[in-house]
Amino acid sequence: MFRPEKMNPRDFAFAVQLANTMDWNMAEEDFEFMLKLEPEGCFVLFEGDERVGIATCISYGKTGCFGNLAVKEESRRKGAGTLLVKHAVDYLKAKGVATIGLYAYQHLIGFYETVGFKPRDEFAVLSGKVVPIKTAGTFRKATPDDLPAMMKFASGCLDGDRQKLLKLLFMDEGNVCYVAFRHGEIVGFVVAKVYDEMAELGPLLCKLDREDVAVELVRNALQELSNVEVFACVPANQKTLLETLKAAGLEEKFRVTRMFLGPIPTENCVYIPESLERG
């Protein structure tokens, strides 16, 4: 009999070991970060006394994101994955979430369709060591004083409230963050999360008609990450952004499909998600 329970720090070692059997390259700090963001939304699945699976999700008001899902090989095809997804969906709905998104590997699209998710669009996942870049220096690094404007801008670009995520990202002084203003009005920003030996680009939010600003924001962030292994997840239809990243040394590794359960949310911006786990 499977039994989902809330994840706690004692589960981190298991979660990392299981996640990395999927080649996700995760560390305990990743799950610690998720618990800070959504303490009640990270789950461990037990079969008797044995841990056999994990799942994470996060709420942003009326929208939410289903993130990690991993189940031990011997417990698959027994309903374990479906149970974890439904448990997370029920949790998010109980918090008032109307629309849940996720990023599905291609071979899992059919699985998520069986629990009600519908595919919408493709994202390219890229990685590579960044080559040295020169930029025009058009934009400046964000300061704590910019955070309220950035959060307000994010709320105008995407359905839902991402304040808790942006605050945590901004509190980490090792992260790289640039913001773009035009005539005193914010038109976009980008964050790169920097770890010991790699970095992850995102979120990027920029006004829909200012792709030029989006490209320059990305270049500003990448200029600080020369010779660092950088990962990014980019909408497949954003050809100029993809070309910019490839010119900086990144290569497309695979694609994922963004899927939704519930009404399709409004998205009025050029957008790179913060991560596959948190959207």
The 8 nearest C-alpha neighbors of each residue, nearest first, counted from 0:
[[1, 46, 2, 47, 45, 79, 3, 44],
 [0, 2, 46, 45, 44, 3, 79, 47],
 [1, 3, 45, 44, 46, 4, 0, 47],
 [4, 2, 44, 43, 45, 42, 1, 5],
 [5, 3, 43, 42, 44, 6, 2, 45],
 [6, 4, 42, 41, 43, 39, 7, 3],
 [5, 7, 42, 41, 43, 10, 4, 8],
 [6, 8, 9, 10, 5, 11, 34, 41],
 [9, 7, 10, 11, 6, 31, 12, 30],
 [10, 8, 7, 11, 12, 6, 13, 14],
 [11, 9, 8, 13, 7, 12, 14, 6],
 [10, 12, 14, 8, 13, 27, 9, 15],
 [13, 11, 15, 14, 10, 16, 27, 9],
 [14, 12, 16, 11, 10, 15, 17, 50],
 [13, 15, 11, 17, 12, 16, 18, 10],
 [16, 14, 18, 12, 17, 13, 26, 25],
 [15, 17, 13, 19, 14, 18, 12, 20],
 [16, 18, 14, 20, 19, 15, 13, 69],
 [19, 17, 15, 20, 21, 16, 14, 23],
 [18, 20, 22, 21, 23, 16, 17, 24],
 [19, 21, 17, 22, 18, 16, 23, 15],
 [20, 22, 19, 18, 23, 17, 69, 24],
 [23, 21, 19, 20, 24, 18, 25, 17],
 [22, 24, 19, 21, 25, 18, 20, 15],
 [25, 23, 19, 22, 26, 18, 21, 15],
 [26, 24, 23, 15, 19, 29, 18, 27],
 [25, 27, 28, 29, 15, 24, 30, 11],
 [26, 28, 29, 30, 11, 15, 31, 12],
 [27, 29, 31, 26, 30, 32, 25, 11],
 [30, 28, 32, 27, 31, 26, 25, 33],
 [29, 31, 33, 32, 27, 28, 34, 11],
 [30, 32, 28, 34, 29, 33, 27, 35],
 [33, 31, 29, 35, 30, 34, 28, 36],
 [34, 32, 30, 36, 35, 31, 37, 29],
 [35, 33, 38, 37, 31, 36, 32, 30],
 [36, 34, 32, 33, 37, 38, 31, 30],
 [35, 37, 33, 34, 38, 32, 163, 164],
 [36, 38, 34, 40, 39, 57, 35, 33],
 [39, 37, 34, 40, 35, 36, 41, 33],
 [40, 38, 37, 41, 5, 34, 6, 42],
 [41, 39, 37, 56, 38, 55, 57, 42],
 [42, 40, 55, 6, 5, 54, 39, 56],
 [41, 43, 5, 6, 54, 4, 53, 55],
 [44, 42, 53, 4, 6, 3, 52, 5],
 [43, 45, 3, 52, 2, 51, 50, 53],
 [46, 44, 50, 2, 49, 1, 51, 47],
 [45, 47, 1, 49, 0, 48, 2, 50],
 [46, 48, 49, 45, 0, 1, 2, 50],
 [49, 47, 46, 45, 50, 51, 2, 1],
 [50, 48, 46, 45, 47, 51, 44, 52],
 [49, 51, 45, 44, 52, 46, 48, 43],
 [50, 52, 71, 45, 44, 70, 49, 46],
 [53, 51, 70, 44, 69, 43, 71, 50],
 [52, 54, 43, 69, 42, 68, 44, 14],
 [53, 55, 68, 67, 42, 41, 83, 43],
 [56, 54, 41, 66, 67, 40, 42, 65],
 [55, 57, 65, 66, 40, 64, 41, 87],
 [56, 58, 64, 63, 37, 40, 277, 65],
 [59, 57, 63, 60, 62, 91, 64, 96],
 [60, 58, 160, 159, 62, 63, 161, 61],
 [59, 61, 159, 62, 160, 58, 96, 95],
 [60, 62, 96, 97, 159, 95, 59, 98],
 [63, 61, 98, 96, 59, 159, 60, 99],
 [64, 62, 58, 99, 59, 57, 96, 98],
 [63, 65, 100, 99, 57, 56, 101, 277],
 [64, 66, 56, 101, 100, 55, 57, 99],
 [67, 65, 276, 55, 56, 277, 64, 101],
 [68, 66, 54, 55, 276, 69, 65, 53],
 [67, 69, 54, 53, 66, 70, 55, 80],
 [70, 68, 53, 52, 18, 67, 54, 17],
 [71, 69, 52, 51, 72, 75, 74, 80],
 [72, 70, 51, 74, 73, 52, 75, 69],
 [71, 73, 75, 74, 70, 51, 76, 69],
 [72, 74, 71, 75, 70, 76, 51, 77],
 [75, 73, 71, 72, 77, 79, 70, 76],
 [76, 74, 77, 72, 73, 79, 70, 71],
 [75, 77, 78, 74, 79, 80, 73, 72],
 [78, 76, 75, 79, 74, 80, 81, 73],
 [77, 79, 81, 80, 76, 82, 75, 74],
 [78, 80, 82, 81, 77, 75, 83, 74],
 [81, 79, 83, 82, 78, 84, 70, 75],
 [80, 82, 84, 78, 83, 79, 85, 114],
 [81, 83, 79, 85, 80, 84, 86, 78],
 [84, 82, 86, 80, 81, 85, 87, 79],
 [83, 85, 81, 87, 86, 82, 88, 80],
 [86, 84, 88, 82, 87, 83, 89, 81],
 [85, 87, 83, 89, 84, 88, 82, 90],
 [88, 86, 90, 84, 89, 85, 83, 91],
 [89, 87, 85, 91, 90, 86, 92, 84],
 [90, 88, 92, 86, 87, 91, 85, 93],
 [89, 91, 87, 93, 88, 92, 86, 94],
 [92, 90, 94, 88, 93, 96, 89, 87],
 [91, 93, 96, 95, 89, 94, 90, 88],
 [92, 94, 90, 91, 95, 89, 96, 88],
 [95, 93, 91, 92, 96, 90, 58, 60],
 [94, 96, 92, 93, 61, 97, 91, 60],
 [95, 97, 61, 92, 62, 91, 94, 98],
 [98, 96, 61, 62, 261, 95, 92, 99],
 [99, 97, 261, 62, 260, 262, 96, 63],
 [100, 98, 63, 260, 64, 259, 62, 261],
 [99, 101, 259, 64, 258, 65, 63, 260],
 [100, 102, 65, 258, 64, 257, 103, 66],
 [101, 103, 257, 256, 255, 275, 258, 104],
 [104, 102, 256, 255, 108, 107, 105, 257],
 [103, 105, 255, 107, 106, 256, 108, 102],
 [104, 106, 107, 108, 255, 103, 256, 254],
 [105, 107, 104, 108, 109, 103, 110, 255],
 [108, 106, 110, 104, 105, 109, 103, 111],
 [109, 107, 111, 110, 105, 106, 103, 112],
 [110, 108, 112, 107, 111, 113, 106, 105],
 [109, 111, 107, 113, 112, 108, 114, 106],
 [112, 110, 113, 108, 114, 116, 109, 107],
 [111, 113, 116, 109, 115, 114, 110, 117],
 [114, 112, 111, 110, 115, 109, 116, 81],
 [115, 113, 112, 111, 116, 110, 81, 85],
 [114, 116, 112, 113, 260, 117, 111, 259],
 [117, 115, 260, 112, 259, 111, 258, 114],
 [116, 118, 258, 259, 112, 260, 115, 119],
 [119, 117, 258, 257, 120, 256, 259, 116],
 [118, 120, 258, 257, 117, 256, 259, 121],
 [121, 119, 257, 256, 118, 122, 258, 234],
 [122, 120, 256, 235, 255, 257, 234, 254],
 [121, 123, 234, 235, 233, 255, 254, 256],
 [122, 124, 254, 233, 235, 232, 253, 234],
 [125, 123, 232, 253, 254, 251, 231, 252],
 [126, 124, 251, 250, 231, 252, 230, 249],
 [127, 125, 230, 249, 229, 250, 231, 251],
 [126, 128, 249, 228, 229, 248, 250, 129],
 [127, 129, 228, 227, 226, 248, 229, 249],
 [128, 130, 225, 248, 226, 247, 227, 127],
 [129, 131, 247, 225, 248, 226, 132, 128],
 [132, 130, 225, 222, 129, 133, 226, 247],
 [133, 131, 222, 130, 134, 247, 221, 218],
 [132, 134, 222, 131, 135, 218, 219, 136],
 [135, 133, 136, 219, 218, 132, 222, 215],
 [134, 136, 137, 133, 215, 138, 219, 218],
 [137, 135, 134, 138, 219, 139, 133, 215],
 [136, 138, 135, 139, 215, 134, 179, 219],
 [139, 137, 179, 136, 178, 177, 140, 216],
 [140, 138, 177, 178, 141, 137, 179, 136],
 [139, 141, 177, 176, 178, 142, 138, 175],
 [140, 142, 177, 178, 176, 145, 139, 143],
 [141, 143, 144, 145, 140, 146, 176, 169],
 [144, 142, 145, 146, 141, 169, 147, 170],
 [143, 145, 142, 146, 147, 141, 148, 149],
 [146, 144, 143, 142, 148, 147, 141, 149],
 [145, 147, 149, 143, 148, 144, 150, 142],
 [148, 146, 150, 149, 145, 151, 144, 143],
 [149, 147, 151, 146, 150, 145, 152, 185],
 [150, 148, 146, 152, 147, 151, 153, 145],
 [149, 151, 153, 147, 152, 148, 162, 146],
 [152, 150, 148, 154, 153, 149, 147, 155],
 [151, 153, 149, 155, 150, 154, 148, 156],
 [154, 152, 150, 156, 155, 151, 157, 149],
 [155, 153, 151, 152, 157, 156, 160, 150],
 [154, 156, 152, 153, 157, 151, 158, 267],
 [157, 155, 267, 153, 154, 268, 266, 152],
 [158, 156, 266, 154, 155, 153, 265, 159],
 [157, 159, 265, 264, 154, 62, 156, 160],
 [160, 158, 59, 60, 62, 61, 157, 154],
 [159, 161, 59, 60, 162, 154, 158, 153],
 [160, 162, 164, 163, 59, 165, 159, 150],
 [163, 161, 165, 164, 160, 150, 166, 59],
 [162, 164, 166, 161, 165, 167, 36, 160],
 [165, 163, 167, 161, 162, 166, 168, 36],
 [164, 166, 168, 162, 167, 163, 169, 161],
 [165, 167, 169, 163, 164, 168, 162, 170],
 [168, 166, 170, 164, 169, 165, 163, 171],
 [169, 167, 165, 166, 170, 171, 164, 174],
 [168, 170, 166, 167, 171, 165, 172, 174],
 [169, 171, 167, 168, 172, 166, 165, 174],
 [172, 170, 173, 169, 168, 174, 167, 192],
 [173, 171, 174, 170, 169, 175, 168, 193],
 [172, 174, 171, 193, 175, 192, 194, 170],
 [173, 175, 192, 193, 172, 191, 171, 176],
 [174, 176, 191, 190, 220, 192, 173, 177],
 [175, 177, 190, 141, 189, 140, 191, 174],
 [178, 176, 140, 141, 189, 188, 139, 216],
 [177, 179, 188, 141, 187, 140, 139, 138],
 [180, 178, 187, 138, 186, 185, 188, 181],
 [179, 181, 185, 184, 186, 183, 182, 178],
 [180, 182, 184, 183, 185, 186, 179, 187],
 [183, 181, 184, 180, 185, 186, 179, 187],
 [182, 184, 181, 180, 185, 186, 179, 148],
 [185, 183, 180, 181, 182, 186, 179, 148],
 [184, 186, 180, 179, 187, 181, 183, 148],
 [187, 185, 180, 206, 179, 205, 184, 181],
 [188, 186, 205, 179, 204, 185, 178, 206],
 [189, 187, 178, 177, 204, 203, 179, 205],
 [188, 190, 203, 177, 176, 202, 216, 201],
 [191, 189, 176, 201, 202, 175, 200, 192],
 [190, 192, 200, 175, 199, 201, 174, 193],
 [193, 191, 174, 199, 198, 200, 190, 175],
 [192, 194, 198, 174, 173, 191, 197, 199],
 [193, 195, 197, 198, 196, 192, 173, 199],
 [196, 194, 197, 193, 198, 227, 173, 228],
 [197, 195, 194, 227, 228, 198, 193, 229],
 [196, 198, 228, 194, 227, 229, 195, 193],
 [199, 197, 193, 229, 192, 194, 228, 230],
 [198, 200, 230, 192, 229, 191, 231, 201],
 [199, 201, 191, 231, 230, 190, 192, 202],
 [202, 200, 273, 203, 190, 272, 191, 271],
 [201, 203, 273, 272, 271, 190, 189, 204],
 [202, 204, 189, 271, 201, 270, 188, 190],
 [205, 203, 270, 187, 188, 269, 268, 202],
 [204, 206, 187, 269, 268, 186, 213, 207],
 [207, 205, 268, 209, 208, 186, 269, 187],
 [206, 208, 268, 269, 209, 267, 205, 210],
 [207, 209, 206, 210, 268, 269, 205, 211],
 [210, 208, 211, 212, 206, 207, 213, 205],
 [209, 211, 213, 212, 208, 214, 207, 269],
 [212, 210, 214, 209, 213, 215, 208, 216],
 [213, 211, 215, 209, 210, 214, 216, 205],
 [214, 212, 210, 216, 211, 215, 205, 217],
 [215, 213, 217, 211, 212, 216, 240, 210],
 [214, 216, 218, 212, 217, 213, 219, 211],
 [217, 215, 219, 213, 218, 214, 212, 189],
 [218, 216, 220, 214, 215, 219, 221, 213],
 [217, 219, 215, 221, 220, 216, 222, 214],
 [220, 218, 216, 222, 217, 221, 215, 134],
 [221, 219, 217, 218, 222, 223, 216, 175],
 [222, 220, 224, 218, 223, 219, 217, 225],
 [221, 223, 132, 219, 224, 220, 225, 218],
 [224, 222, 221, 220, 225, 219, 175, 132],
 [225, 223, 221, 227, 222, 226, 129, 220],
 [224, 226, 129, 131, 227, 130, 223, 222],
 [227, 225, 129, 128, 130, 224, 228, 131],
 [228, 226, 128, 224, 225, 197, 129, 229],
 [229, 227, 128, 197, 127, 198, 129, 226],
 [230, 228, 198, 126, 199, 127, 197, 227],
 [229, 231, 126, 199, 125, 200, 198, 228],
 [232, 230, 200, 125, 124, 199, 233, 126],
 [231, 233, 124, 123, 122, 125, 271, 272],
 [232, 234, 122, 123, 271, 235, 231, 124],
 [235, 233, 122, 236, 237, 121, 123, 232],
 [234, 236, 122, 123, 237, 121, 233, 238],
 [235, 237, 234, 238, 121, 122, 233, 241],
 [238, 236, 234, 235, 240, 239, 241, 233],
 [237, 239, 241, 240, 236, 242, 235, 234],
 [240, 238, 242, 241, 237, 243, 214, 210],
 [241, 239, 243, 242, 238, 237, 214, 244],
 [240, 242, 238, 244, 243, 239, 245, 237],
 [241, 243, 239, 245, 240, 244, 246, 238],
 [244, 242, 240, 246, 241, 245, 239, 247],
 [245, 243, 247, 241, 246, 242, 249, 240],
 [244, 246, 249, 242, 248, 247, 243, 250],
 [245, 247, 243, 244, 248, 242, 249, 130],
 [248, 246, 244, 245, 129, 130, 249, 243],
 [249, 247, 129, 245, 246, 130, 127, 128],
 [250, 248, 127, 245, 126, 244, 125, 247],
 [251, 249, 125, 126, 245, 127, 252, 248],
 [250, 252, 125, 124, 253, 123, 126, 249],
 [253, 251, 125, 124, 250, 126, 254, 123],
 [252, 254, 124, 251, 123, 255, 125, 104],
 [255, 253, 123, 122, 124, 121, 256, 104],
 [254, 256, 104, 103, 122, 121, 102, 105],
 [257, 255, 121, 103, 102, 120, 122, 258],
 [256, 258, 102, 120, 101, 119, 118, 121],
 [259, 257, 118, 117, 101, 119, 100, 116],
 [260, 258, 100, 116, 117, 99, 261, 101],
 [259, 261, 116, 99, 98, 115, 100, 117],
 [260, 262, 98, 97, 259, 263, 99, 116],
 [263, 261, 98, 264, 260, 97, 259, 99],
 [262, 264, 261, 259, 265, 98, 260, 119],
 [265, 263, 158, 262, 266, 98, 157, 62],
 [264, 266, 158, 157, 267, 263, 156, 262],
 [267, 265, 157, 156, 268, 264, 158, 270],
 [268, 266, 156, 207, 265, 157, 206, 269],
 [269, 267, 207, 206, 205, 156, 270, 266],
 [268, 270, 205, 207, 204, 206, 210, 213],
 [271, 269, 204, 203, 268, 272, 205, 202],
 [270, 272, 203, 202, 233, 201, 232, 273],
 [273, 271, 202, 278, 274, 201, 270, 232],
 [272, 274, 202, 201, 278, 277, 271, 200],
 [275, 273, 276, 272, 277, 278, 201, 232],
 [274, 276, 278, 277, 102, 66, 272, 273],
 [277, 275, 66, 274, 67, 278, 65, 64],
 [278, 276, 274, 64, 275, 66, 273, 57],
 [277, 272, 274, 273, 275, 276, 64, 101]]
